[in-house]
Amino acid sequence: MLDLSNIKAFDLKEKCGVVGIWTETNQAAYLTRLALASLQHRGQESAGISLFNSKDKISTYKGMGLVPLVLTDKAIKQLGHGKSAIGHNRYGTSGISSLDNAQPIEVTNGKYQLSLGHNGNIPDISMIRKNIGSGKKIISDTILMSSLLVQSRPKYKSWEDTFSHILPQFKGAYSLTILTNDGSVFGIRDPYGIRPLCLGKLPSGWIIASESAALDAIGADFVRDIAPGEIIKIDSSGHLNSCFFAEPKRPQHCIFEYIYFSRPDSFINGKRVREGREESGRLLGKRIKEKKLDPDIVVPVFDSGFPAAKGVSNELKLPIIDAITTSHYIGRTFIQPGQENRIAAVSGKHNIVPDEIIGKKIVVVDDSAVRLTTSSALVRGFKNAGADKVYIAFASPPVVNQCDMGIDMRSKKELPAAKYENKSFEIIEEKIAEEISADAVIYLPIEETARAMGGEKEDFYYYPFGGPHPIRGNQYEFPLRAKRINKSKICVFISGSGTNLQEIINGVEKGDIDCEIVVVSNKEDAYGLTRAKKHKIPFFVVPYKGKLSDKSNRKKYDMELIGYMNKIKPDLIVLAGWSMILGNSFWNEMKKLEITAINLHPALMTEDFSESIKTSRGKIPVLRGWGMQVIKPPFDQKWAVSGVTVHQVLPSEYFDVGPIIMKAEVRRKPEDTLESWEKKIHETEYILLPTAIKRVLHMLKYNIDISKGRFPW
């Protein structure tokens, strides 16, 4: 039993920034500090770093206040040198502000030790608390999680096995970075993917962080978002591996991350946050037109409201006037602990400059409104400054439910719009306008807010805006397979050397990929067949004879392959260097047989036949084809980035389209040669394909039918 007597009991709910770093340079603590500074907007209450030091021990330094004040040069020197570290900025949403609540949380149980940083919240920990044996009446979710993981570690063969078995007990939102006593760094995202978490590549290491802005701060390249329900491990030698845990859920990324919390320059789930906010502003401008309001100028509430104001300005073709001067020394008022602190902060944060608003009808644009503390003060200030009319426009819906997934909304009583949640949208706008004495209030409906952020409302966690609760609400029901399986069988289609086949074989032999393998090749001299023979893997050669342009012959070939699939009965087909386009007669039959098929593509691609794709380095063309046909053009044309995609193959009139299972960016550097560039692409394939296979097999483990292409990856 763990002794928790030295841990004070507070019910904490966190909305924070987390970082995990492995670097060959031994400067993990220094790099973690830089990354945390770029995530200061996510938490201003406390900061801390845990380092796996040169003595093979975890040491932690944390304190109250901002990163530069806590993590000084002296503190970094005190931590010492090491390759592995995690860091945390805390935004406390409940409980008192004290060092006891600062993270990372470091816990020891005999020879096992871990340090954990948590972004999110577990709404109900009462049932789990019984498992820890604590006599405390109340204990924080983060301390409970850390303690239960360490207490359970001796029961399991590895840390990742421990996480896979214990974390499903925690129903809620969590993005974690964890440092363990073997020098490994872990990044873990809950099965809903509520809080953001991404992976980046350093010249000599890796970084896991809440937002891509942290990657930019230390010169790392964005690779990809960590998938919902994924555990990423970076071991003490820098080797990266992934696994998946817990019952799959429909992803529900927190829409507040796009609206308010994340930095506008961050790149989350294929979307630049700033672009989403500007688009929400454009849609908000359309609503202002529909209401036949006639403002003269647009006034942004800096800083987070500016992108939306820009969108409103462009749509209405009105000038932006910066009539609000914002003090950046006050901090973000929404994340100030306590309503009294928020009111005091608002009073000192915004100063209204009257010069260009006197006698004008103004529309004041903000990203959102929770308690309306800032909005009420601004309306009074603008009217006192001489504005003729003051319209307040929010680039999101009214907040009617308190959030218990990591945002500070403790009760509906402090949410003014909640009083009218059963009224029409227009009545809510009228009532809120009366409450804050504005001439009009304009909100953006959730459907349009979600569309601006790149999805449908069902793709997001939007409970505060009146949506379903991901934990307490009805769960999304996935279609189930007619046949159940004990052990998955995958059929790898190859045409060449089989280097990716070798990575799959390695994963199976290490026990990392739980499946049986069968190989099919359309070429008798494919070296991949030699690999199959060496590892005693069954294989079939199905050569194509005749011209590729002969449609009748191609259809016969499809039927021949269908015969082999009926004989092999795989659960998953993996196209890994397969050089033929198979017809819809083949793919339609695979759907009937509930056989999922995925393809490895050495470039970034979209689900549909779009001509371009957005990346962390801007928009690039989508390349379709094989091998060097798509690897070479980004090098020749000096693109900033390309990448690798694993996508699902379905019947289609196009090729290289289909639902995206996983994709990873690869950054092109000025010093790259064609040889080094090709090597980077292939190295990324060797990591991404096995990870994507494990993600698919995880769904099959839960008997989910993904063969029809309807799974919300």
Buried (B, 14 or more C-beta within 10 A) or exposed (E): EBEBEEBBBBEBBBBBBBBBBBBEEBBBBBBBBBBBBBBBBBBBBBBBBBBBBEEEEBBBBBBBEBBEEBBBEEBBEEBBBBBBBBBBBBBBBBBEBEEBBBBBBBBEBEEBBBBBBBBBBBBBBEEBBEBBEBEBEBBBBBBBBBBBBBBBBEEBEBBBBBBBBBBBBBBBBBBBBBBBBBBBBBBBBBBBBBBBBBBBBBEEBBBBBBBBBBBBBBEBBBBBBBBBBBBBBBBBEBEBBBBBBBEBBBBBBBBBBBBBBBBBEBBBBBBBBBBBBBBBBBBBBBBBEEBEBEBBBBBBBBBBBBBBBBBBBBBBEBEBBEBBEBEEEBBBBBBBBEEEEBBBBBEEBBEBEEEBBEEBBBBBBBBBBBBBBBBBBBBBBBBEBEBBBBBBBBBBBBBBBBBBBBBBBBEBEBBBBBBBBEBEBEEBBBBBBEBBEBBBBBBBBBEBBBBBBBBEBBBBBBBBBBBBBBBEEEEBEBEEBEEEBEEBBBBBBBBBBBBBBBBBBBBBEEEBBBBBBBBBBBBEEBBBBEBBEEBEBEBBEBEBEEEEEEEEBBBBBBEEBBEBBEEBEBBBBBBBBBBBEBBEBBBBBBBEBBBBBBBBBBBBBBBEBEEEBBBBBEEBBBBBBBBEEBBBBBBEEEBBBBBBBBBBBBBBEEEBBBBBBBBBBBBBEEEBEEEEBBEBBBEBBBBBBBBBBBBBBBBBBEBBBBBEBEBBB
